Structures are given as structure tokens and as C-alpha cells.
Amino acid sequence: MDKMFNPPGGSFEVVNSNVCQSCGSVTLHHEAGSTSKSKGILFVILGWLFFAISLVFMPLLFGVGAVFMGVMTFLERNQVHGAILTFFAAIGLVLGSLFSFMVSGTFFI
């Protein structure tokens, strides 16, 4: 808590407290940055994009990227969504690699 001097009243007022200076009731302190809905949205978008790409093109590169984005989604945004994305990314990595091997005979395309 910080105190600020009020010259007209000749008193100190508490700044940034959870108590209303007028009526004395307790107020809720709300930080705008702590409940941001957009936190980690890039991980979600890139994760699902990399998953889709890994099914048809360079599954080792994009599949690992999708798994990484799933883990980051798990840690930064939403644990349930991150777990689902990581699961599908791992399945996409395996299926994309098998499809790549069946079509071209190599795991790198």
C-alpha cells in the first residue's frame, strides 16, 4: 500500500488499497493482464496448423512442432486443450510418417 498526502484535507490517503476511501467497504482488486483470454493463442493456432500439415508434408518436422505447441498450450493456456492437442499431434506424427513411408519409401517427405 502506498500513502499519498491530501493537501486540502491535511491527511494521508491510502492509494491502491482494497478498501473504499468513501464508504469503507472492501473492493476487489482486478489486474487486467492476469485474466487475458489471448494468452497462448499462438501456440494453439500453430499447433493445429502443424498437426494438419504433418499428415501430408514433412511429418517429422511439423509433427514434432505440433507436439511442442501442444506442450506449450498445456503449460501456458489450458491443460485440457494442451493434452488433446499433444495427443493428436503425436498421432499425426505417426500417421504422417507411415503415409510418407508408404508413398515415397522415406520418412522425410
Buried (B, 14 or more C-beta within 10 A) or exposed (E): EEEEEEEEEEEEEEEEBEEEEEEEEEEEEEEEEEEEEEEBEBBBEBBBBBBBBBBBEBBBBBBBBBBBBBBBBBEBBBEEBBBBBBEBBBBBBEBBBEBBBEEEEEEEB
